[in-house]
Amino acid sequence: MFDKINVFKKLIILYVLLVPFYIFLELYLYPEESINDSSSETFSTIDLIILVLVILYFYTLYKLYKFKSIGKTLLIPVLVLLEIFTFISFTPEDYSYAHMLGYYLDYFDYFMTGMIVTFVYFTDVNKEFDK
């Protein structure tokens, strides 16, 4: 059998390391869109809320990695709020992909998030938060 705690920790590390990779790909694949869009749009309140939620999400992942109960408590509310505010801030153009890699990376992100939620709530890793 495999050590679920070790797999869980490696999953969180992999997820945190993939986020800069996603950002790099976004800037590398669509550099003209990133530059043009950022200069013409202002930073809205919803963007600020999303930024705070992303920072809180990384804090939650850190607490999950350390098996602190606050990480387990914050995980679902942060994910739900992040999805709601991201949905509100997106325009119809944001849902179209110029390259299929972005499409697959979005699905991979949801897959990894689902694996983290599954490990936290539905496996023996759940017991580690009670210690």
C-alpha positions in Angstrom: 0.0 0.0 0.0 1.1 3.6 -0.2 1.4 6.3 2.4 -1.5 8.6 2.0 0.0 11.3 4.1 3.1 11.4 2.0 1.1 11.4 -1.2 -1.1 14.3 0.2 1.9 16.4 1.0 3.5 15.8 -2.4 0.2 16.7 -4.0 0.1 20.1 -2.2 3.7 20.8 -3.2 3.0 19.9 -6.8 -0.1 22.1 -6.8 1.8 25.1 -5.4 4.6 24.6 -7.8 2.3 24.4 -10.8 0.7 27.8 -10.2 3.8 29.8 -11.2 4.0 27.5 -14.2 0.4 28.4 -15.2 1.2 32.1 -14.8 4.3 31.8 -16.9 2.5 29.9 -19.7 -0.3 32.5 -19.7 2.3 35.3 -20.2 4.3 33.3 -22.6 1.4 32.0 -24.8 -0.5 35.3 -24.9 2.0 38.1 -24.2 0.2 40.7 -26.3 -3.2 40.0 -24.6 -1.6 40.3 -21.1 0.1 43.6 -21.9 -2.8 45.2 -23.8 -5.5 44.1 -21.3 -3.6 45.2 -18.2 -3.0 48.8 -19.5 -6.6 49.4 -20.5 -8.4 48.0 -17.5 -8.4 49.3 -14.0 -8.0 47.2 -10.9 -11.5 46.7 -9.5 -12.8 45.9 -6.0 -13.6 42.3 -7.2 -10.1 41.9 -8.4 -8.8 43.0 -5.0 -11.2 40.5 -3.3 -9.9 37.7 -5.7 -6.3 38.6 -4.9 -7.0 38.4 -1.1 -8.8 35.1 -1.6 -5.9 33.7 -3.6 -3.5 34.6 -0.8 -5.9 33.1 1.7 -6.0 29.9 -0.5 -2.2 29.6 -0.4 -2.3 30.1 3.4 -4.9 27.4 3.6 -2.8 25.0 1.5 0.2 25.7 3.8 -2.0 24.9 6.9 -3.2 21.8 5.2 0.4 20.8 4.5 1.2 21.2 8.2 -2.1 19.4 9.2 -3.6 22.3 11.1 -7.3 22.2 11.6 -7.8 25.8 10.4 -6.7 24.7 6.9 -9.4 22.1 6.9 -12.0 24.6 8.1 -11.0 27.2 5.6 -10.7 25.0 2.5 -14.3 24.7 1.2 -15.4 28.3 2.1 -12.3 29.8 0.4 -12.8 27.6 -2.7 -16.5 28.5 -3.0 -15.8 32.2 -2.6 -13.0 32.1 -5.0 -15.2 30.5 -7.6 -18.1 32.9 -7.1 -15.9 36.0 -7.3 -14.0 34.7 -10.3 -17.3 33.9 -12.1 -18.5 37.4 -11.3 -15.4 39.1 -12.6 -15.1 37.1 -15.9 -16.4 38.4 -19.2 -17.6 36.1 -22.0 -14.2 36.6 -23.7 -12.5 35.1 -20.7 -14.2 31.8 -21.3 -12.8 31.3 -24.8 -9.4 29.7 -25.2 -7.0 30.7 -27.9 -5.0 27.7 -27.2 -6.1 24.2 -26.1 -3.4 24.1 -23.5 -5.2 26.7 -21.4 -8.3 24.6 -21.6 -6.6 21.5 -20.3 -4.7 23.4 -17.6 -8.0 24.6 -16.2 -9.3 21.1 -16.0 -6.1 19.9 -14.5 -6.4 22.7 -11.8 -9.9 21.5 -10.9 -8.7 17.9 -10.9 -5.9 18.7 -8.5 -8.2 20.8 -6.3 -10.7 17.9 -6.2 -7.9 15.5 -5.2 -6.9 17.8 -2.3 -10.5 18.1 -1.1 -10.9 14.3 -1.4 -7.8 13.6 0.6 -8.8 16.1 3.3 -12.4 15.0 3.9 -12.7 11.4 2.6 -9.5 9.5 3.4 -7.4 8.6 6.5 -5.6 12.0 6.1 -8.8 13.4 7.7 -7.7 11.9 11.1 -4.4 13.8 11.0 -6.2 17.1 11.5 -7.7 15.9 14.8 -4.4 15.4 16.5 
